[in-house]
Amino acid sequence: MLLQNSLCALLTACLLVDHVAFATLSPSDKGKAKKTKEIKVKTGPLSSNVYERGLVQGEPSARDIIVENGAYYEETSQKLFEGKVLGFVTPWNNRGYDVAKIWGAKFDFVSPVWLQVLRKGPKQYEIGGVHDIDDGWAKDVKKAGLSIRNRVVPRVLFDRFTDRDFSQLLTYPEERSIVAKLLLATIRKHKFDGFVLEVWSQLAARVEDNYLIGLVEEICNTLTAASYDCILVIPPARKETYDLFSRKHFETLAPTVTAFSLMTYDFSSVQRPGANAPLYWVRNAVLHICPDGTDNLAEKRAKILLGLNMYGSDFTPNGGQPIVAHEYLALLKHLKGHLTYDEHDVENFFEVKTSNGRHMVFYPTLFSIDERLKLARELGTGISIWELGQGLDYFYDLF
């Protein structure tokens, strides 16, 4: 009820934004602000983890988060989560590169977002984004994760394809074979361990299922036959796109695909402010494609990598936007007291007013992440993190 009231207030503010007078600090307030004692934050490795430090709380205080978030357990190679963990890294978020090396032994798969398949003409394809490839970094990541034999599997998507390009690729077996062999050659050249394939959301509901399944099978069979990984990114079930990826699709592709990266985040939007990934929705997304009672349940569930966001959302009367760690901490400094816990969605949020307006902020906490890891253990799935470097350093104590 508290969350519903807060959202109603925010939406009302959206309607009245043109008539709102925002508060500003008076000269005396500014003077007081200067006298406020600066909070001393902790950073770097410590001899105890977040559980031992008593930080996994349903309603953490803003002060505790600000003070503790940069300090983490010194045994960075200790893996607590039993399932497979995939972590994405992007070139536009350099912190992710460091996270993948520091905690390399916690991530079974590390997927740098580097590459694209480009179509240059009939039966002519090339790989774009090769300038982003950092072979030295990939070696460092694998060295850090040697204890679990982690694998570097760059994400690849189909970029700048026209409808005609896709039609040619999907229709003609020779075109699909050329793409699959090109991907295999790229893996061997750069000593990757496979690819994360992002194509389903681009084409699902636009083409007949058998064509899209044929493309995925061609690529994944080519890679897995050579002992490389082929992970497929898939959308979660939503009311508006319930069968974009269905149980039938999952059952058909499970024998071919190494794992499925299930994008269980971005549940809310500017039009519908709220939680990033309500826990009940995450559960239902898994059950939608692999319900209880499925044959070989444990084996199939282990192939599902439950999506976990490391970013948050900042909703304002003017709209909203995604936020990452430093933006979250800047907003959190305006909060006195504790974050609010929403029992229905099993997420934390808070509301503050700053010099540029009112904010309702949703962002992961140790508690919300821990609850999703418990769900993954209960269901027998792995985890897919989007993305490394967007979260707080002490989050990785949980994995």
C-alpha positions as CSV (number, residue, x, y, z in Angstrom):
1,M,0.0,0.0,0.0
2,L,2.9,2.3,0.8
3,L,4.4,1.8,-2.6
4,Q,1.1,2.3,-4.3
5,N,0.6,5.6,-2.5
6,S,4.1,6.7,-3.4
7,L,3.5,5.9,-7.1
8,C,0.2,7.7,-7.1
9,A,1.9,10.7,-5.6
10,L,4.6,10.6,-8.2
11,L,2.1,10.4,-11.0
12,T,0.2,13.3,-9.6
13,A,3.4,15.3,-9.4
14,C,3.9,14.5,-13.1
15,L,0.6,16.1,-13.9
16,L,1.3,19.2,-11.8
17,V,5.0,19.6,-12.6
18,D,4.4,22.9,-14.4
19,H,3.0,24.4,-11.1
20,V,5.5,23.0,-8.6
21,A,7.8,25.4,-6.8
22,F,11.0,23.5,-5.9
23,A,12.6,24.2,-2.6
24,T,16.1,25.6,-2.5
25,L,18.6,26.0,0.3
26,S,18.5,29.3,2.1
27,P,21.9,31.0,2.9
28,S,21.5,29.8,6.5
29,D,20.8,26.2,5.3
30,K,23.9,26.3,3.1
31,G,25.9,27.3,6.1
32,K,24.6,24.4,8.1
33,A,25.3,22.1,5.2
34,K,29.0,23.1,5.3
35,K,29.1,22.2,9.0
36,T,27.7,18.7,8.5
37,K,30.2,16.1,9.4
38,E,31.5,14.3,6.3
39,I,30.8,10.6,6.3
40,K,34.0,8.4,6.2
41,V,33.5,5.6,3.7
42,K,35.2,2.2,3.7
43,T,36.9,0.9,0.6
44,G,38.9,-2.1,-0.5
45,P,39.3,-5.6,0.9
46,L,38.2,-6.5,4.5
47,S,38.6,-9.7,6.5
48,S,34.8,-10.2,6.8
49,N,32.0,-10.5,4.2
50,V,28.7,-8.6,4.1
51,Y,26.9,-11.5,6.0
52,E,29.4,-11.3,8.8
53,R,29.2,-7.6,8.9
54,G,25.4,-7.8,9.4
55,L,24.6,-5.7,6.3
56,V,22.0,-8.0,4.5
57,Q,19.0,-6.2,6.0
58,G,15.4,-5.8,4.7
59,E,15.5,-2.0,5.4
60,P,19.1,-0.9,5.3
61,S,20.0,2.7,6.3
62,A,21.3,5.1,3.8
63,R,24.3,5.8,5.9
64,D,25.3,2.1,6.1
65,I,25.1,1.8,2.3
66,I,27.2,4.9,1.8
67,V,29.8,3.8,4.3
68,E,30.0,0.1,3.5
69,N,29.4,-0.3,-0.3
70,G,33.0,0.1,-1.4
71,A,34.4,-2.5,1.0
72,Y,34.3,-6.2,0.1
73,Y,35.6,-9.6,1.4
74,E,39.3,-10.1,0.8
75,E,38.8,-13.7,-0.4
76,T,37.5,-12.6,-3.8
77,S,38.0,-16.0,-5.3
78,Q,35.4,-17.6,-2.9
79,K,32.3,-18.6,-4.8
80,L,29.2,-18.9,-2.7
81,F,26.5,-19.4,-5.4
82,E,26.4,-23.0,-6.5
83,G,24.9,-22.4,-10.0
84,K,26.4,-21.0,-13.1
85,V,26.9,-17.2,-13.2
86,L,27.2,-15.1,-16.4
87,G,28.4,-11.5,-16.1
88,F,28.2,-9.0,-19.0
89,V,30.8,-6.3,-19.5
90,T,30.4,-3.3,-21.8
91,P,33.0,-1.0,-23.3
92,W,31.1,2.1,-22.0
93,N,31.4,1.0,-18.4
94,N,35.1,0.5,-17.7
95,R,34.5,-0.6,-14.1
96,G,33.1,-3.8,-15.4
97,Y,36.5,-4.8,-16.8
98,D,38.0,-4.4,-13.3
99,V,35.1,-6.3,-11.7
100,A,35.6,-9.3,-14.1
101,K,39.3,-9.5,-13.1
102,I,38.9,-8.9,-9.3
103,W,36.0,-11.4,-8.9
104,G,36.9,-13.6,-11.9
105,A,36.5,-16.8,-9.9
106,K,32.8,-16.1,-9.2
107,F,31.8,-15.8,-12.9
108,D,31.6,-19.1,-14.9
109,F,31.0,-17.0,-18.0
110,V,32.2,-13.5,-18.7
111,S,30.6,-11.8,-21.8
112,P,32.1,-8.6,-23.1
113,V,29.7,-6.7,-25.3
114,W,32.0,-6.3,-28.3
115,L,30.8,-7.9,-31.6
116,Q,28.2,-7.7,-34.3
117,V,27.5,-9.7,-37.4
118,L,27.3,-7.4,-40.4
119,R,25.9,-8.4,-43.8
120,K,27.8,-6.9,-46.7
121,G,26.0,-8.6,-49.6
122,P,24.7,-12.0,-50.8
123,K,26.7,-14.7,-48.9
124,Q,29.0,-12.0,-47.6
125,Y,29.3,-11.4,-43.9
126,E,31.9,-9.9,-41.5
127,I,32.3,-9.4,-37.8
128,G,32.1,-5.8,-36.6
129,G,33.5,-4.4,-33.3
130,V,36.8,-6.2,-33.5
131,H,38.5,-3.0,-32.5
132,D,37.0,-3.4,-29.0
133,I,38.5,-6.9,-28.5
134,D,41.1,-6.9,-25.7
135,D,42.9,-10.2,-25.8
136,G,45.1,-9.3,-22.8
137,W,42.1,-8.5,-20.6
138,A,40.5,-11.8,-21.6
139,K,43.6,-13.7,-20.5
140,D,43.6,-11.9,-17.2
141,V,39.9,-12.8,-16.6
142,K,40.6,-16.5,-17.3
143,K,43.7,-16.4,-15.1
144,A,41.6,-14.9,-12.2
145,G,38.9,-17.6,-12.7
146,L,41.3,-20.5,-13.2
147,S,39.9,-22.3,-10.2
148,I,36.5,-22.7,-11.8
149,R,37.8,-22.7,-15.4
150,N,35.7,-19.7,-16.3
151,R,35.0,-19.0,-20.0
152,V,35.0,-15.8,-22.0
153,V,32.0,-15.7,-24.3
154,P,31.5,-12.3,-26.1
155,R,28.0,-11.2,-26.9
156,V,27.2,-11.0,-30.6
157,L,24.2,-9.5,-32.2
158,F,23.0,-8.9,-35.8
159,D,23.5,-5.3,-36.6
160,R,22.4,-3.0,-39.4
161,F,20.3,-5.8,-41.0
162,T,17.4,-4.8,-43.2
163,D,14.3,-6.9,-43.5
164,R,15.7,-8.2,-46.8
165,D,19.0,-9.1,-45.1
166,F,17.2,-11.1,-42.4
167,S,15.0,-12.8,-45.0
168,Q,18.0,-13.9,-47.0
169,L,19.8,-15.2,-43.9
170,L,16.8,-17.1,-42.6
171,T,15.6,-18.5,-45.9
172,Y,18.8,-19.9,-47.4
173,P,20.8,-22.7,-45.6
174,E,24.0,-21.6,-47.2
175,E,23.7,-18.1,-45.8
176,R,23.2,-19.5,-42.3
177,S,26.1,-21.9,-42.7
178,I,28.4,-19.0,-43.7
179,V,27.5,-17.0,-40.6
180,A,28.0,-20.0,-38.3
181,K,31.4,-20.8,-39.8
182,L,32.5,-17.1,-39.5
183,L,31.6,-17.1,-35.8
184,L,33.5,-20.3,-35.3
185,A,36.6,-18.9,-37.1
186,T,36.4,-15.7,-34.9
187,I,36.3,-17.8,-31.7
188,R,39.4,-19.7,-32.8
189,K,41.3,-16.6,-33.9
190,H,40.8,-14.8,-30.6
191,K,40.8,-18.0,-28.4
192,F,37.3,-17.3,-27.1
193,D,35.2,-20.0,-25.4
194,G,32.0,-19.4,-27.3
195,F,29.4,-16.7,-27.9
196,V,26.3,-15.2,-26.3
197,L,23.9,-14.9,-29.2
198,E,21.4,-12.1,-29.1
199,V,18.9,-12.4,-31.9
200,W,15.7,-13.9,-30.6
201,S,14.2,-10.6,-29.4
202,Q,15.0,-9.0,-32.7
203,L,13.1,-11.5,-34.8
204,A,10.6,-13.2,-32.6
205,A,7.0,-12.5,-33.7
206,R,8.4,-11.0,-37.0
207,V,9.2,-14.3,-38.6
208,E,7.9,-17.9,-38.5
209,D,9.3,-19.8,-35.6
210,N,10.9,-22.6,-37.7
211,Y,13.1,-20.1,-39.5
212,L,14.4,-18.5,-36.3
213,I,14.9,-21.9,-34.6
214,G,16.8,-23.0,-37.7
215,L,19.2,-20.1,-37.4
216,V,19.9,-20.6,-33.7
217,E,20.4,-24.4,-34.2
218,E,22.7,-23.8,-37.2
219,I,25.0,-21.5,-35.2
220,C,24.8,-23.4,-31.8
221,N,25.3,-26.8,-33.4
222,T,28.4,-25.5,-35.2
223,L,29.9,-24.1,-32.0
224,T,29.0,-26.9,-29.6
225,A,30.2,-29.6,-32.0
226,A,33.6,-27.9,-31.7
227,S,33.3,-27.8,-27.9
228,Y,32.5,-24.1,-27.7
229,D,29.6,-22.5,-25.8
230,C,26.5,-21.1,-27.4
231,I,24.3,-19.1,-24.9
232,L,21.0,-17.6,-26.2
233,V,19.6,-14.4,-24.8
234,I,15.8,-14.8,-24.4
235,P,13.0,-12.4,-23.3
236,P,10.8,-13.0,-20.2
237,A,7.1,-13.6,-20.4
238,R,5.0,-10.5,-20.2
239,K,1.3,-10.0,-20.6
240,E,1.8,-8.2,-23.9
241,T,4.3,-10.7,-25.3
242,Y,3.5,-13.8,-23.4
243,D,4.7,-16.4,-25.9
244,L,7.6,-14.5,-27.5
245,F,9.7,-17.3,-26.0
246,S,7.5,-20.2,-24.9
247,R,8.0,-23.6,-23.3
248,K,7.8,-25.1,-26.8
249,H,10.8,-22.9,-27.9
250,F,12.7,-23.9,-24.7
251,E,12.1,-27.6,-25.1
252,T,13.1,-27.4,-28.8
253,L,16.4,-25.6,-28.2
254,A,17.5,-27.0,-24.9
255,P,19.4,-29.9,-26.5
256,T,21.3,-27.4,-28.7
257,V,22.0,-24.4,-26.5
258,T,24.5,-24.3,-23.7
259,A,22.4,-21.9,-21.6
260,F,19.6,-19.4,-21.8
261,S,20.2,-15.8,-20.5
262,L,16.7,-14.9,-19.3
263,M,16.3,-11.1,-19.2
264,T,14.2,-10.8,-16.0
265,Y,14.6,-7.0,-15.5
266,D,13.1,-3.8,-16.9
267,F,9.7,-4.8,-15.6
268,S,8.7,-1.1,-15.0
269,S,9.0,1.9,-17.2
270,V,8.5,5.7,-17.2
271,Q,4.8,5.1,-18.0
272,R,4.5,2.6,-15.2
273,P,7.1,3.4,-12.5
274,G,8.0,0.7,-10.0
275,A,10.2,-2.2,-9.2
276,N,13.0,-3.3,-11.7
277,A,12.3,-7.0,-11.3
278,P,9.5,-8.1,-8.9
279,L,10.4,-11.4,-7.4
280,Y,7.0,-13.1,-8.2
281,W,7.5,-12.1,-11.9
282,V,11.0,-13.5,-12.0
283,R,9.7,-16.8,-10.6
284,N,6.9,-16.9,-13.1
285,A,9.2,-16.2,-16.0
286,V,11.2,-19.3,-15.2
287,L,8.1,-21.4,-14.6
288,H,6.7,-20.2,-17.9
289,I,9.4,-21.9,-20.0
290,C,10.3,-24.8,-17.6
291,P,7.5,-25.6,-15.1
292,D,7.6,-28.0,-12.3
293,G,7.1,-31.6,-13.5
294,T,9.2,-31.1,-16.7
295,D,11.2,-34.1,-17.8
296,N,14.8,-33.9,-16.7
297,L,13.9,-30.8,-14.7
298,A,17.2,-30.3,-12.9
299,E,19.2,-30.6,-16.1
300,K,17.0,-28.1,-18.0
301,R,16.6,-25.6,-15.1
302,A,20.4,-25.5,-14.7
303,K,20.5,-24.1,-18.3
304,I,18.4,-21.1,-17.4
305,L,20.4,-18.1,-16.2
306,L,18.0,-15.9,-14.3
307,G,18.6,-12.3,-15.1
308,L,19.7,-10.0,-12.3
309,N,20.1,-6.2,-12.9
310,M,22.9,-4.3,-11.3
311,Y,21.4,-0.9,-12.3
312,G,18.4,0.9,-11.0
313,S,15.8,3.4,-12.0
314,D,15.3,7.0,-11.0
315,F,11.7,8.2,-11.6
316,T,10.9,11.9,-11.5
317,P,7.9,14.1,-12.4
318,N,9.6,14.7,-15.8
319,G,10.0,11.0,-16.6
320,G,12.9,8.7,-15.5
321,Q,16.1,7.0,-16.4
322,P,18.3,4.1,-15.6
323,I,21.0,4.8,-13.0
324,V,24.2,3.1,-12.0
325,A,26.2,3.0,-8.8
326,H,27.6,6.6,-8.6
327,E,24.3,8.1,-9.6
328,Y,22.5,6.0,-7.0
329,L,24.9,7.0,-4.2
330,A,24.6,10.7,-5.1
331,L,20.8,10.5,-4.7
332,L,21.1,8.3,-1.5
333,K,23.0,11.1,0.2
334,H,19.7,13.1,0.3
335,L,18.0,10.4,2.3
336,K,17.9,10.5,6.1
337,G,17.0,7.1,7.7
338,H,16.2,3.8,6.0
339,L,15.2,2.6,2.6
340,T,11.6,1.3,2.3
341,Y,11.0,-2.4,1.7
342,D,8.2,-3.5,-0.6
343,E,7.0,-7.0,0.4
344,H,5.0,-7.6,-2.8
345,D,7.9,-7.1,-5.2
346,V,10.7,-7.8,-2.7
347,E,12.7,-4.7,-3.6
348,N,13.8,-1.6,-1.8
349,F,13.1,2.0,-2.9
350,F,13.3,5.5,-1.4
351,E,12.0,9.0,-2.2
352,V,13.9,12.2,-1.9
353,K,13.7,15.8,-3.0
354,T,16.8,17.5,-4.4
355,S,17.5,20.9,-5.9
356,N,16.2,19.6,-9.2
357,G,13.0,18.0,-8.0
358,R,11.5,14.9,-6.6
359,H,12.9,11.4,-7.1
360,M,11.6,7.9,-6.5
361,V,14.6,5.5,-6.7
362,F,14.6,1.8,-7.2
363,Y,18.0,0.1,-7.1
364,P,19.3,-3.3,-5.9
365,T,20.3,-3.8,-2.3
366,L,22.2,-6.7,-0.6
367,F,18.9,-7.9,0.6
368,S,17.0,-7.9,-2.7
369,I,19.9,-9.6,-4.5
370,D,20.2,-12.2,-1.8
371,E,16.5,-13.0,-2.2
372,R,16.9,-13.5,-5.9
373,L,19.9,-15.8,-5.3
374,K,17.7,-17.8,-2.9
375,L,15.1,-18.0,-5.6
376,A,17.7,-19.2,-8.1
377,R,18.8,-21.9,-5.6
378,E,15.2,-23.0,-5.0
379,L,14.4,-23.3,-8.7
380,G,17.8,-24.7,-9.6
381,T,18.8,-22.0,-12.1
382,G,21.9,-20.0,-12.7
383,I,22.3,-16.2,-12.8
384,S,22.9,-13.7,-15.6
385,I,24.1,-10.3,-14.4
386,W,23.5,-7.2,-16.5
387,E,26.0,-5.8,-16.0
388,L,29.2,-6.0,-14.1
389,G,30.4,-2.6,-12.9
390,Q,27.0,-1.0,-12.6
391,G,26.5,-2.3,-9.1
392,L,28.2,-1.7,-5.7
393,D,31.4,-3.5,-5.0
394,Y,30.1,-5.2,-1.9
395,F,27.4,-6.9,-4.0
396,Y,29.9,-9.5,-5.2
397,D,30.3,-10.9,-1.7
398,L,27.0,-12.6,-2.2
399,F,28.0,-14.6,-5.3
